[in-house]
């Protein structure tokens, strides 16, 4: 028998894992094995609290105590709530950080170490949480072949936390928080953790989302949350009402779940294409789609009141994967895309403008990444192709890799868009949280749309160049040639819809509007711009003066 002895002083204990058990005999051995496989097991203490269970968890735990010296066992003869049990463990815990290890859940072998690293590198962080796979198989192990879904939790936002508990089933938090914010409310039976997270949130504690899949959650109908949904709903609403700050206005309604189903075929990918009066360009786009290495896709082509494209599609689509929908008149590309989004069947949604092209590995790379991705939104690299048309012929002028532009920090999207729509892919379920394209907009709707994704999730870059973004600077059908007055209107609409307190971003926004030619409104702003222009002229004059050859 393997004997692992950890000689730990209290100062050596980094993490205390709390395991509350009641009628969990069939899970406890797997739970302890899972925790002892953690990469930081040598600095982990495991506290098992048995709240009067009639089963034999105690005997199993004691057998593991003979093998591992880092396991503590507390037996209470009376049944208590799970949060009373957690409080008992917290009272004796010695770790700097705490985590709840539900008896029927499992972890990535480095899960606790990666969560600890976030804490150690960010001293102001109070709580860290990661994404989780979902299984319906008891005592499953990591890695699992029985994944039924993924919890893609959003980035932390205090108001959103009041709409749904997105901290997940396996967070980590600082033990010191209990000294200032109290213990879990033992009167709760189902949503006591949610009540505690809300208490911390309104108390100014910083939460951090780690965009990695580190947990394996058992979706058991016998669990407290799923077995008594009414109780869970009542306690959730109680916690929301108890802690919602009145200064924030009305309490928003609860949000939909962040559970995304596993990726299954039939078809897996849906490609949204809006088109109008460009059949010769549409043909090239569809051919690039037909030439994909990955073939389990469907395409929804919406003809927005333009010339008939049935012959174009029938010449390319030999197996019925391209579906054509016709708007009886031009409703705009925003509504055209929304028309397609409302009928897509795939679990992954991609976009292709009718004048752009996919490279053969585009969808294949997206699917491979999405299967184990820690984000429901990914994007690839692109090449910008400048061209002009001679009749139906496309004449290339230049090809430029825009890789560097796609590596800007995510928050730069609040100032300007740098991720072209055809490079995106996202899970269909995201639409439940983001909504559809904003139909009040006539252009730049993709930028406004991606900002809603960026406010929820980390956008994951795929290190492949897989799309050709084709532009024609002199074309009258291109957003790139839209007059600056319309652009200023669009930019200001987006800035107002997505406000930020980031001074650097707001400075970038002002620069963007200035470059587009927006006229300053206030006296101070007009004087500031005039002074900047004079300074620039003075600097240029001095430079020219010093650069002039001496006589």
C-alpha positions in Angstrom: 0.0 0.0 0.0 1.3 3.5 -0.9 2.0 5.6 2.1 2.5 9.3 1.6 3.4 11.2 4.7 3.3 15.0 4.7 5.2 16.5 7.7 3.6 19.9 7.7 3.8 22.7 10.1 0.8 25.1 10.1 3.0 27.6 8.3 3.6 25.1 5.5 -0.1 24.7 4.8 -1.1 26.8 1.8 -4.6 25.5 1.0 -7.3 24.0 3.2 -9.9 21.9 1.2 -13.3 21.6 2.9 -15.2 18.4 2.2 -18.7 18.2 3.7 -20.2 14.7 3.6 -23.7 13.3 4.2 -24.7 10.0 2.5 -21.6 10.4 0.4 -20.0 7.0 1.0 -19.8 6.1 -2.7 -18.0 9.4 -3.5 -15.6 10.0 -0.6 -12.8 7.7 -1.7 -12.7 9.2 -5.2 -12.8 12.7 -3.7 -9.8 12.0 -1.5 -7.9 10.3 -4.3 -8.6 13.4 -6.5 -7.3 15.8 -3.9 -4.2 13.8 -3.1 -3.3 13.8 -6.8 -3.1 17.6 -6.7 0.3 19.0 -7.7 0.4 20.9 -4.4 -0.8 18.1 -2.2 2.3 18.5 -0.1 1.0 21.9 1.0 -2.7 20.9 1.2 -4.8 20.0 4.2 -8.1 18.2 3.7 -10.8 18.7 6.3 -13.7 16.3 6.1 -16.7 17.3 8.1 -19.2 14.4 8.6 -22.6 15.9 9.6 -24.3 12.8 11.1 -24.2 10.7 8.0 -25.7 7.2 8.5 -23.2 5.8 6.0 -19.6 4.6 6.4 -17.7 7.7 5.3 -15.8 7.7 8.6 -14.3 4.3 8.0 -13.2 5.2 4.5 -11.7 8.5 5.7 -9.8 6.8 8.5 -8.3 4.3 6.0 -7.0 7.2 4.0 -5.6 8.8 7.1 -3.4 5.7 7.5 -1.9 6.6 4.1 -2.0 10.4 4.1 -1.1 12.6 7.1 -2.8 15.7 5.7 -6.4 14.6 6.2 -8.4 15.7 9.2 -11.8 14.2 10.1 -14.6 15.9 12.1 -17.7 13.9 13.0 -20.9 15.7 14.2 -23.7 13.4 15.3 -26.5 15.7 14.3 -27.4 16.7 10.8 -26.3 20.2 9.9 -26.5 22.4 6.8 -23.6 22.3 4.5 -22.7 25.9 5.4 -22.6 25.0 9.1 -20.3 22.2 8.2 -18.1 24.6 6.2 -18.0 27.0 9.1 -16.7 24.2 11.4 -13.9 23.4 8.9 -13.0 27.1 8.6 -12.7 27.4 12.4 -9.9 24.8 12.4 -8.4 25.4 9.0 -4.7 26.5 8.8 -4.3 27.2 5.1 -3.9 30.7 3.8 -6.5 29.9 1.2 -9.7 27.9 1.4 -11.6 25.9 -1.2 -14.7 23.8 -1.1 -14.2 20.3 -2.5 -17.6 18.8 -3.1 -17.4 15.0 -2.5 -18.9 14.3 -6.0 -16.8 16.8 -8.0 -13.3 16.4 -9.3 -10.3 18.6 -10.4 -7.6 19.1 -13.0 -4.4 17.8 -11.3 -3.0 21.3 -11.2 -6.3 23.1 -10.4 -5.4 24.2 -6.9 -1.9 25.2 -7.8 -3.1 27.4 -10.7 -5.7 29.1 -8.5 -3.1 29.7 -5.8 -0.8 31.3 -8.4 -3.5 33.8 -9.2 -3.8 34.6 -5.5 -0.1 34.8 -4.9 0.5 37.1 -7.8 -2.4 39.4 -7.0 -2.4 40.2 -3.3 -5.6 42.3 -3.6 -7.6 39.4 -5.0 -10.0 37.9 -2.5 -11.7 35.2 -4.6 -10.6 33.4 -7.8 -12.8 31.0 -9.9 -12.3 29.0 -13.0 -14.4 27.2 -15.6 -15.6 23.6 -15.2 -16.5 20.6 -17.4 -19.8 18.9 -16.6 -20.4 15.2 -16.4 -23.3 13.0 -15.5 -21.2 10.0 -14.6 -20.6 9.4 -10.9 -16.9 9.1 -9.8 -15.7 10.2 -13.1 -12.0 11.1 -13.3 -9.9 13.8 -15.0 -9.6 13.8 -18.0 -13.1 12.6 -18.7 -14.6 11.0 -21.8 -18.2 11.8 -20.5 -18.4 15.6 -20.9 -21.9 16.8 -21.3 -21.2 20.5 -21.1 -19.0 23.3 -19.9 -19.5 26.2 -17.4 -18.0 29.2 -19.2 -18.2 31.6 -16.4 -18.0 35.4 -17.2 -15.5 37.9 -16.0 -16.3 39.4 -12.7 -18.8 42.3 -12.7 -20.6 43.1 -9.4 -24.0 43.8 -10.9 -23.9 40.6 -13.0 -23.2 38.6 -9.9 -26.6 39.7 -8.6 -28.2 38.2 -11.6 -26.5 34.8 -11.4 -24.0 33.0 -9.2 -21.1 32.6 -11.6 -18.4 31.9 -9.0 -18.8 28.3 -9.8 -18.7 25.1 -7.7 -14.9 25.1 -7.0 -13.7 28.6 -6.1 -10.7 29.6 -3.9 -10.8 32.4 -1.4 -8.6 33.9 1.3 -9.3 32.6 4.8 -8.6 36.1 6.2 -11.8 37.3 4.6 -13.9 35.6 7.3 -12.3 37.8 9.9 -13.7 40.9 8.3 -16.8 39.6 6.5 -18.0 36.8 8.8 -18.7 33.1 8.2 -21.2 31.5 5.9 -24.8 31.9 7.0 -25.7 28.5 8.4 -29.4 29.1 8.1 -29.2 28.7 4.3 -29.5 25.2 3.0 -28.8 25.7 -0.7 -27.6 29.2 -1.6 -25.4 30.1 1.4 -22.3 30.3 -0.8 -24.1 32.7 -3.1 -25.1 34.9 -0.2 -21.5 35.0 1.0 -20.1 35.9 -2.4 -22.7 38.8 -2.6 -21.7 39.9 0.8 -18.0 40.0 -0.3 -18.9 41.8 -3.5 -20.7 44.7 -1.9 -17.9 44.8 0.7 -15.4 45.7 -2.1 -13.6 42.3 -2.3 -12.0 41.7 -5.7 -13.0 38.6 -7.6 -10.9 37.3 -10.5 -11.9 34.8 -13.2 -9.2 32.4 -14.4 -10.2 31.5 -18.0 -9.1 27.9 -17.8 -11.2 24.7 -17.4 -10.0 23.3 -14.0 -13.0 21.5 -12.6 -15.3 18.5 -13.3 -18.8 19.1 -11.9 -21.3 16.2 -11.5 -24.7 17.3 -12.6 -26.5 15.0 -10.1 -30.3 15.2 -9.7 -29.7 14.2 -6.1 -27.6 17.3 -5.3 -29.0 20.0 -3.1 -29.3 22.6 -5.9 -31.0 20.3 -8.5 -33.0 18.1 -6.1 -34.8 21.1 -4.6 -35.0 23.8 -7.2 -37.7 25.7 -5.4 -35.6 26.0 -2.2 -32.6 27.1 -4.3 -34.7 29.8 -6.1 -36.2 31.1 -2.8 -32.8 31.3 -1.1 -31.2 32.9 -4.2 -33.8 35.6 -4.3 -33.4 36.2 -0.5 -29.7 36.7 -0.9 -30.2 39.1 -3.9 -32.7 41.2 -2.0 -30.6 41.2 1.2 -27.5 42.6 -0.4 -28.5 44.6 -3.4 -27.3 48.3 -2.9 -30.3 50.6 -3.2 -28.0 53.2 -4.8 -27.8 50.9 -7.8 -31.4 51.4 -8.6 -33.9 48.5 -9.2 -32.8 44.9 -8.7 -32.4 43.3 -12.2 -34.0 40.0 -13.0 -32.0 36.8 -12.7 -29.9 35.9 -15.7 -29.9 32.7 -17.7 -27.3 29.9 -17.1 -23.7 30.0 -18.3 -23.9 26.2 -18.9 -22.9 25.4 -22.5 -23.7 21.9 -23.9 -20.9 19.7 -25.2 -20.1 20.0 -28.9 -22.1 17.4 -30.8 -22.5 17.0 -34.6 -25.5 17.7 -36.8 -24.3 20.2 -37.9 -21.6 21.5 -35.5 -20.8 24.8 -37.2 -23.2 27.4 -38.7 -21.7 30.1 -41.0 -23.7 33.3 -41.3 -23.4 35.2 -44.6 -25.3 38.4 -45.5 -25.2 39.4 -49.2 -26.7 42.0 -51.5 -26.0 42.5 -55.2 -22.5 40.9 -55.3 -23.1 37.5 -56.7 -19.6 37.2 -58.2 -18.0 38.0 -54.8 -20.4 35.7 -53.0 -19.4 32.9 -55.3 -15.7 33.2 -54.2 -16.8 33.3 -50.5 -18.9 30.1 -50.9 -16.1 28.3 -52.7 -13.7 29.1 -49.9 -16.3 27.6 -47.5 -16.7 24.5 -49.7 -13.0 24.0 -49.6 -12.8 23.7 -45.8 -10.8 20.8 -44.4 -13.6 20.4 -41.8 -16.9 19.7 -43.4 -19.5 19.4 -40.6 -21.0 22.8 -41.2 -24.1 24.6 -42.6 -24.3 28.0 -44.1 -27.2 30.4 -43.8 -27.1 32.9 -46.7 -29.4 35.9 -46.3 -30.0 37.8 -49.6 -31.0 41.3 -48.3 -33.3 42.3 -51.2 -30.6 42.0 -53.8 -30.2 40.2 -57.1 -31.2 36.6 -57.3 -28.3 34.3 -56.1 -30.0 30.9 -56.4 -27.9 29.9 -59.4 -24.7 30.9 -57.6 -25.6 28.7 -54.6 -26.9 25.7 -56.6 -23.7 25.6 -58.7 -21.7 25.2 -55.5 -23.9 23.5 -53.0 -24.2 19.8 -54.0 -25.2 18.4 -50.7 -27.8 20.8 -49.3 -25.7 22.5 -46.6 -26.2 26.0 -47.9 -29.6 27.5 -47.0 -30.8 30.6 -48.7 -33.2 33.1 -47.1 -34.5 36.1 -49.0 -35.5 39.5 -47.6 -38.2 40.9 -50.0 -36.6 44.3 -49.7 -33.3 45.7 -48.4 -33.5 45.7 -44.6 -29.8 46.2 -44.0 -26.9 43.8 -43.1 -27.7 44.0 -39.4 -31.1 42.5 -39.8 -29.9 40.1 -42.4 -27.4 38.6 -39.9 -30.0 38.5 -37.2 -32.4 36.7 -39.6 -29.7 34.0 -40.0 -28.9 33.9 -36.2 -32.5 33.0 -35.4 -32.4 29.8 -37.5 -28.9 28.5 -37.1 -28.6 24.9 -35.9 -24.9 24.7 -35.1 -23.4 25.0 -31.7 -20.5 27.1 -33.0 -21.3 30.2 -35.0 -18.9 31.7 -37.6 -19.4 34.7 -39.9 -18.3 35.3 -43.4 -18.8 38.5 -45.4 -19.7 37.9 -49.0 -16.5 39.6 -50.2 -14.1 37.8 -47.8 -12.6 34.3 -48.0 -11.7 31.5 -45.5 -8.5 29.7 -45.8 -9.0 25.8 -45.9 -8.0 25.4 -42.2 -10.3 28.1 -40.8 -13.2 26.0 -39.4 -11.0 23.1 -38.5 -8.8 25.2 -36.3 -11.8 26.8 -34.6 -13.4 23.4 -33.9 -10.2 21.9 -32.4 -9.8 24.9 -30.2 -13.4 25.1 -29.1 -13.5 21.5 -28.0 -11.2 22.2 -25.0 -11.4 26.0 -25.0 -11.7 28.0 -21.8 -13.6 30.6 -23.6 -16.9 30.5 -25.7 -15.4 33.1 -28.0 -12.3 32.7 -30.2 -10.8 34.5 -33.1 -8.0 33.8 -35.6 -5.4 35.8 -37.5 -6.0 37.4 -40.9 -4.5 38.8 -44.0 -5.8 42.1 -45.4 -6.0 42.0 -49.1 -6.4 45.3 -51.0 -7.9 44.9 -54.4 -10.0 46.5 -57.1 -12.5 45.1 -59.6 -12.4 45.0 -63.4 -15.8 43.7 -64.3 -16.0 40.4 -62.4 -12.2 40.1 -62.1 -10.5 40.8 -58.7 -7.1 42.5 -59.1 -4.9 42.3 -56.0 -2.9 45.4 -55.1 -1.3 44.2 -51.8 -1.5 41.6 -49.1 -0.6 42.5 -45.5 -0.6 40.2 -42.4 -2.5 42.1 -39.6 -1.3 39.8 -36.9 0.2 42.6 -34.7 -3.1 44.5 -34.8 -4.9 41.5 -33.5 -2.7 41.2 -30.4 -3.9 44.4 -28.8 -5.2 44.2 -25.2 -8.9 43.2 -25.1 -9.9 46.5 -23.4 -8.7 48.4 -26.5 -11.9 47.3 -28.1 -13.6 50.0 -26.0 -11.8 52.6 -28.2 -11.9 50.9 -31.6 -12.5 47.6 -33.3 -9.5 45.6 -34.4 -11.0 42.1 -34.8 -12.7 41.6 -38.1 -16.1 39.8 -38.0 -15.0 36.9 -40.3 -12.3 36.0 -37.8 -14.8 35.3 -35.0 -16.4 32.2 -33.7 -18.6 31.8 -30.7 -20.9 29.3 -29.0 -24.5 29.7 -30.0 -25.6 29.9 -26.3 -23.7 33.2 -25.9 -26.7 34.9 -27.7 -28.8 34.2 -24.6 -26.5 36.6 -22.7 -25.5 39.1 -25.4 -28.6 39.3 -27.5 -28.5 39.9 -31.3 -26.9 42.5 -33.4 -28.1 46.0 -32.6 -30.7 46.8 -35.3 -30.5 50.5 -34.5 -27.1 50.6 -36.2 -26.4 50.7 -39.9 -22.7 50.0 -39.7 -20.1 49.1 -37.1 -22.7 46.7 -35.6 -20.0 44.0 -35.4 -17.9 46.2 -33.1 -20.8 47.0 -30.8 -21.7 43.3 -30.8 -18.1 42.1 -29.9 -18.1 44.6 -27.0 -21.0 42.7 -25.4 -18.9 39.5 -25.7 -15.8 41.2 -24.3 -17.8 42.4 -21.3 -18.6 38.8 -20.3 -15.7 36.6 -21.4 -12.0 36.6 -22.2 -11.7 36.5 -26.0 -9.3 33.7 -27.0 -6.8 34.2 -29.9 -6.1 31.2 -32.1 -2.5 31.3 -33.3 -3.4 30.7 -37.0 -3.9 33.0 -39.9 -7.0 31.7 -41.6 -9.0 34.5 -43.2 -8.6 36.9 -46.1 -10.2 40.3 -45.3 -10.6 41.9 -48.7 -11.1 45.7 -49.1 -11.6 47.9 -52.1 -10.9 51.5 -51.0 -12.8 53.1 -53.9 -15.9 50.8 -53.6 -19.1 52.6 -52.8 -20.5 49.5 -51.1 -17.8 49.3 -48.4 -18.1 50.4 -44.8 -14.5 51.6 -45.0 -15.5 54.4 -47.4 -18.5 55.5 -45.3 -18.4 59.2 -44.8 -16.9 60.5 -41.6 -20.0 62.1 -40.3 -21.8 58.7 -40.2 -18.7 57.2 -38.6 -18.7 59.8 -35.9 -22.3 59.1 -35.2 -21.7 55.4 -34.9 -18.6 55.8 -32.7 -20.4 58.2 -30.3 -23.4 55.8 -30.1 -21.1 52.9 -29.2 -19.1 55.0 -26.7 -22.4 56.0 -25.0 -23.7 52.4 -24.9 -20.4 51.1 -23.5 -19.1 53.7 -21.1 -15.8 53.3 -19.2 -14.0 55.0 -16.4 -10.6 54.1 -17.9 -8.8 57.4 -18.5 -6.5 55.9 -21.1 -9.4 54.4 -23.1 -11.4 57.7 -22.9 -8.3 59.6 -24.2 -8.1 57.1 -27.1 -11.8 57.7 -27.7 -11.4 61.4 -28.0 -8.4 60.9 -30.3 -10.5 58.6 -32.5 -13.3 61.1 -32.8 -10.8 63.9 -33.5 -9.2 61.9 -36.3 -12.6 61.4 -37.8 -13.1 65.2 -37.8 -15.6 65.6 -35.0 -15.9 69.3 -34.1 -15.3 70.1 -30.4 -18.3 71.4 -28.6 -17.1 73.0 -25.3 -15.0 76.1 -25.1 -12.3 74.3 -23.1 -12.1 71.5 -25.7 -11.9 73.9 -28.6 -9.1 75.9 -27.0 -7.3 72.7 -26.1 -7.4 71.4 -29.7 -6.3 74.8 -31.0 -3.4 74.9 -28.6 -2.3 71.4 -29.7 -2.4 72.4 -33.3 -0.3 75.5 -32.6 2.2 73.4 -30.6 2.4 70.9 -33.4 3.1 73.7 -35.9 5.8 75.2 -33.6 7.5 71.8 -33.2 7.4 71.3 -37.0 8.9 74.8 -37.6 11.7 74.2 -35.1 12.4 70.9 -36.7 12.6 72.4 -40.2 14.7 75.3 -39.0 17.3 72.9 -37.5 17.2 70.6 -40.5 18.0 73.4 -43.0 21.5 73.3 -44.3 23.7 76.1 -43.1 24.7 78.8 -45.7 
